[in-house]
Amino acid sequence: MNVVGFVTALPAEARTLVRQRVRFDELVELPGGHRLIVSGAGPTHAENAAARLLEHKVDALISWGCAAALAPSLNAGDLILPDHILAPDGNRHAVCPEWHERVRKTLAPALRISTGLLLGSPEIVANAAEKQLLHVTKGAVAVDMESAAVASLATAQGLPFLAIRAIADPAGMNLPNSVIAAVDSRGDVKLPKLLGHALARPAEFIALARLGKSFYAAANTLRRVAHRLGPEFSFMPSADG
């Protein structure tokens, strides 16, 4: 049986695959014998997690979690199954086409899917104007901080790779300043710092509520993906194609 390794940035994203609470850097066994590591945000953390998964003999890699929309047509909760990932260094990484198509066909009857270009970023893309610029200049429909690093390692090792991402903030949404102020280098939001920042700026609570609603939509989509694909994730092509 093929073993899939999942890299996800945050514990909240991991909860869409497994019910238990998961800590950063923890290796978790998933149903079907697959494995998960919560890497923390950003390409370096994602690359390190993917490398650890390779040490545990996974046969393929999936970058799993949320993304920010760059295309204005995308809504919170829309699913991104990119066919290519554009890395910050300009390299384009293709996903495994046969695996991608099987997953797309399985999910298409139930979910709204975009297969456009996913952009990798070394930092948070926080405001609507920056998202619009990246959409125009890069031609990408969405952006995240981890998929390009996982794709690069998978390409180097000759392993099948997919990115499965749900939109957590639409293109027109500015991330609340309180979130930017409270997030640490791993993407973990420090609640006391967030509340202190928001209490000094009460309008932030409206923005936080909107972001929470969008993240809930994204997490619900990821749970639906996991349920529809099933614990075996048996849509991976065989080694002989």
C-alpha positions in Angstrom: 0.0 0.0 0.0 1.2 3.5 -0.8 2.0 5.7 2.2 1.2 9.4 1.8 3.0 12.0 3.9 1.0 15.2 4.7 2.6 18.5 5.5 0.3 21.1 7.1 1.4 24.4 8.6 -0.9 24.7 11.6 -2.5 22.5 14.2 -5.9 23.8 13.3 -5.4 22.6 9.7 -4.3 19.2 11.0 -7.6 18.9 12.8 -9.3 18.5 9.4 -7.5 15.2 9.0 -7.3 13.9 12.6 -9.5 14.5 15.6 -6.8 14.6 18.2 -4.9 17.7 19.1 -1.6 17.8 17.2 1.5 19.8 18.2 4.1 21.4 16.1 6.7 18.9 14.8 4.7 15.9 16.0 4.6 12.9 13.7 1.0 11.5 13.6 -0.2 8.3 12.1 -3.4 8.8 10.0 -6.0 6.2 9.0 -4.8 4.0 6.2 -1.2 4.1 7.5 -0.5 7.6 6.2 1.6 10.2 8.1 1.2 13.8 9.1 3.6 16.5 10.4 2.5 20.0 11.5 5.4 22.0 10.2 4.7 25.5 11.2 4.3 28.3 8.7 6.8 29.1 6.0 9.0 27.3 3.5 11.8 26.3 5.8 9.5 24.6 8.3 7.6 22.9 5.5 10.8 21.6 3.9 12.1 20.3 7.2 8.8 18.5 7.8 8.8 17.0 4.4 12.3 15.7 4.8 11.3 14.0 8.1 8.4 12.3 6.3 10.8 11.0 3.7 12.9 9.5 6.5 9.8 7.6 7.5 9.5 6.1 4.0 6.5 7.8 2.6 5.8 7.2 -1.1 4.2 10.6 -1.9 3.7 14.0 -0.4 0.7 16.3 0.0 0.8 19.9 1.0 -2.5 20.2 2.9 -4.2 23.2 4.4 -5.4 26.8 3.7 -4.4 29.4 1.1 -5.1 33.0 0.4 -7.0 33.8 -2.8 -5.4 36.0 -5.4 -8.1 35.6 -8.0 -11.2 37.7 -7.1 -13.5 35.0 -8.4 -12.6 32.7 -5.5 -14.6 32.6 -2.3 -13.8 31.4 1.2 -14.1 27.6 1.2 -13.3 27.1 -2.5 -10.9 24.2 -3.1 -7.5 24.7 -4.9 -6.1 21.7 -6.7 -3.2 23.4 -8.6 -1.6 21.7 -11.5 1.6 23.7 -11.0 3.2 25.6 -8.1 5.4 28.7 -8.7 8.2 28.9 -6.2 9.6 32.2 -5.0 12.8 31.5 -6.9 10.8 31.3 -10.2 10.9 27.5 -10.6 7.6 25.9 -11.5 6.8 22.5 -10.1 4.2 20.2 -11.6 2.0 18.0 -9.5 1.6 14.3 -10.4 -0.8 14.7 -13.3 -2.5 11.2 -13.1 -3.0 11.5 -9.3 -4.2 15.1 -9.7 -6.8 14.1 -12.3 -8.1 11.2 -10.2 -8.5 13.4 -7.1 -10.2 16.1 -9.2 -12.7 13.8 -10.7 -13.5 12.3 -7.3 -14.1 15.7 -5.7 -15.6 17.7 -8.6 -19.2 16.5 -8.0 -19.2 17.8 -4.4 -16.9 20.8 -4.4 -16.1 24.0 -6.3 -12.5 23.5 -7.5 -9.9 25.7 -9.1 -6.9 24.0 -10.8 -5.0 27.2 -11.5 -1.4 28.1 -10.6 -0.6 28.3 -6.9 2.1 30.8 -5.9 4.6 30.1 -3.1 5.5 33.1 -0.9 8.2 33.3 1.8 6.0 35.6 3.9 2.4 36.3 4.7 0.5 38.1 1.9 -1.7 40.3 4.1 -3.5 42.9 2.1 -5.9 43.0 -0.9 -3.8 45.3 -3.0 -0.8 43.0 -2.7 -3.0 40.0 -3.7 -4.3 41.9 -6.7 -0.8 42.7 -7.8 0.4 39.1 -7.5 -2.6 37.9 -9.4 -1.8 40.2 -12.3 1.9 39.8 -12.4 2.3 36.1 -11.6 -1.0 34.7 -13.0 -1.6 32.7 -9.9 -5.1 32.1 -8.4 -3.9 31.6 -4.8 -0.9 31.8 -2.6 0.5 29.9 0.4 3.9 29.6 2.2 4.5 25.9 2.2 3.5 24.1 -1.0 6.4 25.3 -3.1 9.0 23.9 -0.6 7.2 20.6 -0.4 6.9 20.4 -4.2 10.6 21.2 -4.6 11.7 18.4 -2.3 9.3 15.9 -3.9 10.6 16.8 -7.4 14.2 16.4 -6.2 13.4 12.9 -4.8 11.2 11.8 -7.7 8.1 11.4 -5.6 4.5 12.1 -6.6 3.2 15.4 -5.1 -0.1 17.2 -4.7 -1.3 20.4 -3.1 -4.7 20.4 -1.6 -5.7 23.8 -0.3 -8.9 25.6 0.7 -9.4 29.4 0.5 -9.3 30.9 4.0 -9.1 34.6 3.0 -10.6 35.9 -0.2 -8.6 38.3 -2.5 -10.5 41.3 -1.3 -9.9 40.6 2.4 -7.1 42.4 4.4 -5.8 40.3 7.2 -6.6 42.0 10.5 -3.6 44.0 11.9 -4.1 42.2 15.2 -3.3 38.9 13.6 -0.2 40.2 11.9 1.0 41.6 15.2 0.3 38.4 17.2 1.6 35.7 14.9 5.0 34.2 15.6 7.6 32.8 13.2 5.8 29.4 13.1 2.4 31.0 12.3 1.1 30.4 15.8 -1.2 33.3 17.0 -0.4 34.4 20.5 -3.9 35.1 22.0 -2.9 37.6 24.7 -1.0 39.7 22.1 -3.9 39.5 19.7 -6.5 40.5 22.3 -4.3 43.3 23.5 -3.9 44.7 20.0 -7.6 44.3 19.2 -8.9 45.8 22.4 -7.0 49.0 21.6 -8.7 49.0 18.2 -12.3 47.7 18.6 -13.0 47.7 14.8 -10.5 44.8 14.6 -13.1 42.5 16.2 -15.3 42.8 13.1 -12.3 41.9 10.8 -11.4 39.0 13.1 -15.0 37.7 13.0 -14.9 37.8 9.2 -11.6 35.9 9.1 -12.9 33.3 11.5 -15.9 32.7 9.3 -13.7 32.3 6.3 -11.3 29.9 8.0 -14.3 27.9 9.2 -15.4 27.6 5.5 -11.9 26.5 4.5 -11.7 23.9 7.3 -15.1 22.5 6.4 -14.0 22.1 2.8 -10.8 20.2 3.9 -12.9 17.9 6.1 -15.2 17.2 3.2 -12.1 16.4 1.0 -10.7 14.0 3.6 -14.1 12.3 4.0 -14.7 11.9 0.2 -11.3 10.6 -0.6 -11.4 8.2 2.3 -8.7 6.9 4.7 -6.9 5.0 2.0 -6.3 8.0 -0.2 -6.4 5.3 -2.9 -6.3 7.6 -5.9 -2.5 7.6 -6.1 -1.3 6.0 -9.3 0.6 2.8 -9.0 4.4 2.9 -9.3 4.3 1.6 -12.8 1.8 4.3 -13.9 
